Amino acid sequence: MLDLNDSGNDIVTLRNALVVPPLSEANLREQPSGVLDADGNFVENSISWTSSTRPVNSAPVLPADAAIRDLPGHYMFGGIFYGHFGHFIVESLARSWALDRLKDKLDGIIFTPKVPRVNERAVAVHQQLLTAFGIEVPVIIAAGITRVETLSVPRQGIGMYDLIGGSAAFRDYVNTHVGAKVPAEGSEKIYISRSKLGPHRGSILGEYKIEQYLEAEGYEIFHPQLASQNEQIARYKAARLIVGADCSPLHLLAYVGDPGQKAAILTRRSMEIGSYLTEQLRVFKGMQAVEINALVNDWMPQPGSRPSRSSWGELDFPRVHAELLAAGLISNPTPWPSLTEAERAAELDRLSASHKTSFKPFREAA
């Protein structure tokens, strides 16, 4: 179990430790990987946790004929490097807090990949974000078993679910460093949209209607995946009112926002995510943040029987309007009409064509 309030042995420094990536090609939720000390003992600080009770990696077993690369110098173990933006920004950067104590000693940071296809190209994709986090030393991903001359292994400082509030050291690091050199620039009102994501990313059924309603309120429709990481930071620092579905960009808002902002998170799937995101915004920034759960149904691509990141949420638009109005994020008192039956059918036809599959409701009509 991981206790973020426990600061004992928060950084362990080892000589000739082995950094062991996943040795299987399988894309599993949990993979044997991490750090072994010079005597072959699994280093507890190298465990990455999704929640306080759910580890992502476990002790690796080395093959008898294992090839080992030697890496001279002093490195920090960064944990698991994810390709997915949300997991990267929360889980891969979870040990960055230790840089305040280690960065003048380090030759670099070494990660294990979540899966073997995550490699140095993934580092380049996230380079602006790494820099925004104050990471100025080289970042490498262990493609094979690597013996590091000196390795410092910090305990992670944040995770998902009940770890979303982060440790005091992680929050202090984030609030001091992250995005500090990126000037605020952009609209005062933004809606973080999912409408231009790829066809297999879930969203809100009839999201175009929400965009129309919010544009009438003076909101800019912002598509973060079309902007550079520095531009995303600049926009989130500039905005005073932010609305978005439960999604990964809100983690970045929690890192670079401020107490004067108001945010609303629209629940788009029957999963306990929105409440954790609002908690993160409040704990990190003291932001006024509300979750609006007006979910009527989850529409799931087939095959599938449970809501997931690929499902599409049908919302009660009049309720969304009422709660945004109450939270001070919109001003027009006229309720937003919900989707008509024809509009719902047209949306489902569009999704079926783009996904090349049918959609089924999670809840059957009463």
N, C-alpha and C positions, 0 to 999 in steps of 0.2 A: 504493500500500500504506500502511496506517495502522500506525504504531508507537506504542503508548501510552507507551513509555518515553522517547520523544523529546519534550523540553519546549521545543525551539526554536520560536519564532514560535507559541507556544501560544495567544496572543490577538493578532489583527490588528485595528487600529482604522482605519476608513476614513471619508472625507467623501464625501457624495453617492453612496453605494453603492446599487445596485438589489437589492431582494429580489424574486425572481421565483418565483411559485408554478408548479405544473404548468399548462401552457397547453392541455392536452388533457384531455378527459373520460375517456379510457381508464384503466382500473384496471390498470396495469402494475406489475411488481415494481420496475423502474427507470424513473424519469421525469426528463426534463430539468427542473431547478429549482435554486434556490440563490441565491448572491450574485454579482453582477458589480460590479467596482469602477467608478469614474467614467469610466474609459477603455474599459469594456466587457470587461475581462479576468475570467475565471472565478476566483473566490477559492477556493483549495484547501481552506482550513479549513471551507468551507461544504459540503464533501462529507460525506455521512453513509454510514457503513459498517456493513453487517450483520456481516461478518467482516473480518479485516485485508486481505483481497484482493477483497471483493465490495462495490462501491459501490452505493448505492441511488439516487443522483441523479447527473446529469451536466450539462455546460454547456448552459444554455438559449440558444436563438436568439430574439431579439426580433422580432416582426413589425414591418414598416416603419411601420405606422400604430398602433403600440402606445400605448394610453392609460396614463399614468403618474401615480400619486398621490404627492404630496409629504407626508412625515411629519417635522415638525420635532422636534428634541430628540435625545437620546442613547439608543439602544436596543442591546440585545444580541440577536444572532441565535441563536435557540434550536434551529434545525435543523428537522426534519420532525415535525409534530404528527400522531400516529396516534390513531384512534378506539379501536383494540383495546387492552385494558388491558395485556397483556404487552409489546407493542411500545412502548406509551406509557411504561411505567415504566422500561424499559431504554433505548430509543432516543431518545424525545422528551426525556427528562430528562438525557441524556448530557452536556450542556454546563453543567449547573447548578453544577458545581464552580467555575466562573469568577465566581460571584456574590460569593464572599469578596473578590475583587479589584475587582469592578465595581459592586456594588449601590448604593453611596453616590453613584455618578455617573449612574445609569440612570433614565430616564423609563419604561422598560418593556422587555419581551422580545417579539420578533416571530418568529413561526414561519411556515414554508410548510406547507400542508396536504398530507397524503399523497395524498388525492384531493379534488376540489372540494367534496364534500358534508361534509367535515370543516370545521366553522366555529366561531363563537363559542359555540354550544351545547355543543360538545365541551369547551371550556374550563370551562364551568359544571359539567359532569359530573365533571371531575377537580379541582375547586377545592380540596377538602379535602386531596387529595394534593399539589397545588402548594404549599399553605400548609405542609403537613408537611415539604416540602423546603426551607422557608425562602424561598420565592418570594413576596415581599411587594409587588412592583411589578406594574403592569397587564400582562396577557398578551394579545396580539392575534395573529390569524391573517391573513396577507396573502391577501385575496380576489382581488387583482389586483397588477400590478407596482407596487412601492412604492419611491420614492426616499427614503432615510433621511438626514437631515442628518449625523448621526454614528452609525456602526454599528460595534460591537465584535463580532468573529467569533471565538469560541473554537474550538479543536479539540475534538472529542467525546472523552469520557473513559471510555466503556464501550460495548459492543455485544454482539452475540450470539456464540456459538461461541467462537473463540479470543480474543475480546475480553471475555469474561464476567468476568474478574478485575478489570477496570477499571484505570485509571491510579492512581498514588499520590495525585495531587491529588483525583481523584474519590472514592476510598475515604476520604481524610481528611475531605472535605466531608460525605459520607454519615454517617460515624461521629460527626461532631461535631453535625450539624444534624438529620438526618432523624428525625422522630418524637419529638424531644427534649421537646416540650411536650405530648405525649399520654401520660397515665399508663397504666401497665399495668393491665389488668383482665380477668379471665376464668379459665377452667379451666387446670389444670396439664397436662392431656393433651388434645390435639385431633387429630381426623382431618379434613383438608381435603378435603371431599367434592365430587364432580362429579355426584352423583345427582339434583340438582334443576336442572341446567342445561337449556337448550333441547334439542330433539330432535336437532339436527344438530351438537351438540358431542360429540366422542368421549369415551370413558371406559373403565372396566373392566367386562368382562362379569361380571355377578353382583356388582356393587359392594355391593349390599345385604348380601351375606354378610360382606364385610370389615367393614362397619359393625356388623353384629351381633357379630362376633368382637371388635372393638375396644371396643364398648360394654361388653362383659363384662369388659374389662380396665380399665374406668373412663374411657374416652375420651369426650369430647363430640364429636358429629358437627357440624362447622362448615361452613356454606355461605356463603363470603365474598361472593358476589354478592347476598346478601340483607341484608348488613350495610353500614353506612356505611364510608367509607374510614378514618375515625378509629377506628371500632370494630375494623376489621381490624387496624390497627396496635396497638391496645390488646391484642387477643387474642394476636397474635404476640409481643408483649413479655412477656405473662404466662405463656405456655405453657412448660413445661420439656421435654415430650416431644411431638414433632410428627410425624405420618405423613401423607403425601399422594401422590397420583399426580403424575407429571411435569406441572406446570401453572404458569401465570403467577403465582399468589399467592406462590409460593416465592421469586420475585425480591424481593417486598416483605419477606418474612421475612429475607432476606439483608441488607436495608437496616436493619432495626429490631431484629433479634435480638441475642443475646449469646453469649459463649463457654460459658456454663453449660447451654446447650440441647443436646438430642439430636434429630436429625431423620433420617427415612428417606423416600426417594423411590422409589415403586413405578413401574417402567417400564411404560407402558401401550401403547406402540407401538414398532415397529422403526425408531426414529430416535434419533440420538445427541443426546439432550437431557438425560436424567437425570444423566449424568456431568458435564455443564457446570453443572447446577444444584448438585450437591454441591460442585463446585469453588468456585462463587460463595459458598456458605454457609461454606466453610472459609476462603477467602481474605479475605472481608469481616469475618467474625466469629470465626474460629477455632473454629467450631462442630464438634461431632462429628456428621458427616453421612455416611450410607451410601446408595448406590444399590442397590436390590434388583431385579435383572432376572430375574424368574421367568416371563417371557413364553413362552407355549406357542404362541400364534397371534394374528394380527391378523385381525379380521373387518371387511371393508371394504364400505361402502355402494356399491351399483352405480349408475352405471358407475364403475369405479375399479379400478386394478391394483396400486397401491402404498399402503402404510400412510401415513396423514396425520393431521391433527388431528381428522378426522371418523371415524377407524377406532376400533374397540373391541378392547381387548386381553383375551385369555383367559390367565389366570395359573395357575401351579401353586401353589395355596393352601398345601399342606403346606410347600413351600419358602419361601414368604413368611413363614409362621409361624416356621420354623426360623431364618431370618435376622433377623427382628425380635427373637426370643428371644436370639440371640447378640449382638445390638447393645444389649441392655438396654432395649428399648422395650416389651416385654411380659414377663409372668412365668409364665403358665400353661403347663406343659410339654406339654399335650395338643395334638397336631397338629390343624390346621384341615383338614377334608375339602375336597377339590376339588369343583367342580360335578359333579353327576351328568349323565348324558346327557339325562335329562328336564329338569333345570334349565337346561342349556345350550340345549336346543331351545325352552324357554319364553322364555328371554331373547331369543333370535334372533327368535322370533315377535313378541315385544313391540316390538323395535327395527324390524322390517320394517313393522309397523303404524304406528309413530310417524313413521318416515322415509318411508313410502310407497314403499319400494323393497326389493329383496332384499339379502342380505349374503353375501359370498363369502369363504372363508378365503384368507389369503396363502400359507399352506403347506398343501398337501394331506396328508391323513393317510397315514402310511407303510403 
